[in-house]
Amino acid sequence: MEPEKVRAPNIRDVAALAGVSYQTVSRVLNDSPSIKASTRQRVLDVISEIGYRPNQAARALVTSRTRTIGVLSSQTAHYGPTTSVNAIEIAAREAGYRLSITSVSSGDYSSIKSAIDYLLSQAVEALVVIAPQARVFDALSDLSINVPYVTLESTGRNLGHSLSVDQVAGARLATRHLIELGHTEITHISGPQDWIEADARMQGFLEEINEAELRTRAPILGDWSAHFGYYAGLELLRFRDFTAVFAGNDQMALGFMHACRESGLDVPGDISVVGFDDIPEAAHFSPPLTTVRQNFAEIGRRAVALLLSELSGGTGQDHDQIAPELVVRSSTAAPRR
């Protein structure tokens, strides 16, 4: 004989135990200001005690609100976009919202339009776009989006909708750190050409090199992987006409340092290395990596705050770029004379 299934508590159970009507419980759940504080607390205590969870679908039918934020992301396992999604999810949950996430496997117009149409069909109240390729935002500008949205990119093309860490400033911090240590021959291993962050970091590197009136070297276009950093390092170290490397992310920096060790070179004794992102493992590289930290928790909090401001009738004007931070560890030092 199968055990009898235990019924999940419902709104009428809460009302009966709290000694109020189910309409009062509904008003408590919807943060109505007309409920007395003592009544509100009694209802919340019962909800906590019996483990009641509101049916979001049913609430949406009554209130015409889904309390859902859509997220359009690219199909990637890279640290930056993945961590951004996590930061947004935490900030949304703390504000009483949930996420509906879809990803695009390619940047063609039809894929992007299909992904956005899907999110809007879920009746999302707002939208975050964190697909990092430039072509995604080119397509986005042609689409009609009738909900508040914010894009996490640093091109400056979506003024009024964009929010990002200042990638150019971060790259300049990394490059200036090497210059101030005394390095005059610096190589940049960049990310993929069609990634917005890669282009911005390359721009910051070149700006700082030009301002210091140092020799400009053509950046090496990579793919964000440690594998690429390793093989690019083996090729670059055949000539070794530089004393420092600024890698576009921490994984490529890791691969490059592997190539240095395999070539019998010391980091930072022979070559200094700076990365970008400050992934959790960066502090445990050998040696610990000097890198540029992005505050992904702040990105998530601010993106959700912007959208909630617009949903409540505000202007949502806090689009200032978030400042990055240089984290100096043991992978950089003055060049040997």
N, C-alpha and C positions, 0 to 999 in steps of 0.2 A: 504493500500500500504506500503510495507516494505521500510524502509529508505535505501538509496544506501550505500553500504559498502565503507568505505574510504580505498583507496589503500595505502599500506605501501610504503614509499619512497624507491627507489632503487638506484643503483650506477650511473645510467645515469642521474637521477634527481640531484644528488650531482654534477656530472660533468657539467651539464648545468648551475646550479646556481653559481658554482665556476669559470666558464669560462675556463674549461680545458677538456681534453679528459677523457673518462672513464678509459683508460689505466693508465693515471696519477693518478686518484683516487685510482686505484688498487695498484700502486706502493707506494702511501702514506700509504695505509692500511697495506702493507707488509714491512714498514719501509725501503724502498729503499734509499740508501745514495745519489742517483743521483738527487733527487728532491731538488729544491731550498727552503730555509727556508721560504721565503715569500709565495711561492706556497703551501707548506705543511700546513702552518698556515691558509691560505685561505680555503683550502679543509677541514681542521679540524673544522674551524668555521662553515662552511655550514653543516657538519655532525652533529655538536652539535645543530645547529639551527633547523634543520628539523627532528632530532631524527632518523637518518638513522642507522640501525644495519646490519652489514655484515651477509650474509648467510654463516654460518660456513661450512655447507655441500658442498656448491658450491665452497667455497675457498679451501676445502680439495681436490676436484677434480682437481683444477688448480695447486695447489702448492704441491700436494702429502703429505700434512701435516695436521693432524687433530687438532694439538695444544691441545691434550687431555692427561691427566695423569690418569692412572688406579689406583684404590685403592682397595686392597683386605682387608676386615675387617671381624672380627668375628661377628656373630649375637648377639649383646649384647647392653644393655643400660647402662653399667658401665661408670662412669665419664671419666676415662682415655682414653679408645679407642674412645669414642664419641667426646671428646674434641680434640683429635689428628686429627680426620677427619675434624673437623671444622677449626682447625688451618691450615691444609694443603690446604683446599679449599680457604681460604682467601689469603694465600701466592701464590697459583697457579693463582687465579683471578687477583691479582696485577701484575703478570708476563705475563698476557694475555693468560692464559691457563684455561681450565675447567676440571672437574673431571668426570670420569665414575666409579661409585662405585658398587661393588658387595660384598656380605657377604657369609660366610660359616656357616651353622647351625651346622655342626659337623666337627671334625678334621680328618676324614678318608681320605685316599689318593684320592679316586675317587672324593669326593666333592671338595677337594682343586684343583685337576687337572682340573675339570670341570669349576671352578670359574676362574682360570687363563686362560684357553682356551677361555672363554667368553670374558674376557677383551682384550686379544690379537686379537680376532676376530673383536673388535671395533676399531682396528688400533690405539690403544693407543701408544704414543711415549715413555712413561716411566711408571714405576710401583712402587707403594708404598705398602708394606705389613705390616699391623698393627694388624694382627690376633695374639693374645698374648699367645696362647698355644704352648708349645714346639713342639708338634707333627706336627704343621703346617710347621715349619721350617725344620723338618726332611724330610717331603715330598717335600718341596720347593727345597732342595739340589739335589733331583733326577730329577728335571724337567729342560728342556732346555728352558731358557728365553732369547730371542734375542733382548731385549730392555734394556736400563739402568734401574736398579731397586735398591731400598733401603728398608731395613727392619728395623722396629722400635722395636728393641729387644736388650737385654743386655747380651746375652750368650757369645758373642765373637766368635761364630762359623762361622759367615758370614763376616769375615774380608774383607774390601773392599766394602761391601754392607750395613753394619749395621750402625745405628745411634740411639742413645738413651740417656735418662737421666741416670746417674750413680745410679742405684737403690741400689747397695751395699753401696756406699758412703752415700746415703740418710738414709738408715737404721742405719748405724754407727753413723751418726749425731744424730738421734733420741735417740739411746741407750746411746751414750756418754753424752748427755744432762741429762738423768736421773741419770747416774752414778756420774756426776759432782755435781748434787744436793745432793748426798749422799745416793742414793738408792743402795742396794746390792742384793735385792731379786726382780727380774724383770721378768715378764711373757710376752711372745710374742703370740699374736693371729694372725696367718698367714692367707694368702689367700689360694685358692685351690692349691693342689699339682702340677697340670699340667700347672699352669700359670707361665710363665717365670719371671714376676715381683715378684710374691709371693716367688718363690725360691730364687731370688736375695736378697730380703729384709730379708728373713730368714737367708741367709748366712751372710749378714752384721750384723744382730743382734748377731749371734753366734760368729762371729769374734771379735766384741767389748767386749762381755761378757768374752770370753777366754783371750783376751789381758789384761783385768782388773782382771783376775784370780778370777772371781766370779762363784758361783754355776750355772751350766748349767741346765736349765729346758727344757724339751721337748716342743717345740712350739705346740699350738693348731691349727689344720688345719681347717680353716673356709671356707666361700663361698662368702666373700666380703659384705654380707648384714648386715644391722643394726639388723635384726631379729636374725641372728646367734650371733652377738656380745652381744645381750641382754641375750639370753639363755645360752651362754657360760659364761657370767658374773655371772648369778645366780648360776651356778654350781661351778665356781671357788671361789666365795665369801662364799660358805659354809665352806671352809677351811681357806681362807684368810691368806695364809702364804707368802704373797708378799706385797710390798708397791707401786709397779708401774707396769703399763701395756704399752707395745708398740703394738698398733694395726696396722695390715698391711694396712688398709685404714681408711679414716675418717668415713665411714658409720659404720664399726664394732666398732670403738671408740665411736660413738654416742650410739649404742645399749648397749655397756658396761657401759657407764655413766648412762644410764637409769636404768640398773640393780643395780648400786651403789645407786642411789636415792631411789629405791624401797626397798633396803636392809638397809636404814637408814644411809648410809655412805656418807661422804663429799668428793667431788673432788675439789681441790687436798688435802684437810686436812687429809683424811684417805688414799687415793690412788691417785697417779698421773697418768695421761693418755696422751699418745702421739699418734697421727694418722699419716696418710701419704696421700698426694695428694693436700691438701689445697683446697678442694672444696669451692665454693662461700659461702656456708652456715656455714663453719667451724668457722668463726669469730663470728657467732651468736648462737653457741651452748651455753648451760648453764652448766658450764662456757665456755667461748670462748676457742677453742681447740688449744693447741700447736701441730704443725704438720710439715710435710716436703713438701715444695712447689716444684712442677714441672713446668717448664716454657714451656707450650704447644705451645704458640705462637712462641717461638724460635725453637721448634722441627719442626713445620710446615715450618717456613721460611727456616731453614737449609736443610730440606729434599728436598724442591723444588729447592733450590739453587744448591744442589749437582747434582740433575738430569739435570737441565738446563746446568750446567757446562759440564756434559758428552755429552749432546745432541749437544753442540756447539764445541765439539772436545777437551774439557779440560779433566783433569784427575779425577776431582771430588774427591779429596783426603781429604777433611775436614770431617773426620769421628770421630773426638775427641768426647768423651762422654760429655754431657752437665751437668754441676754441679748443684745439687739440693741445696735448701736453707732451713735451719731450721727457722720456724716462731714460736717464743715463745709467748704464750698467757697465759691464767689464769688457765689452767688445770694441770699445773705441779708446784711443790714446793718441798722443802726439806722434808724428812720424819719426822714424829713426833718421838721424842726420848722416 
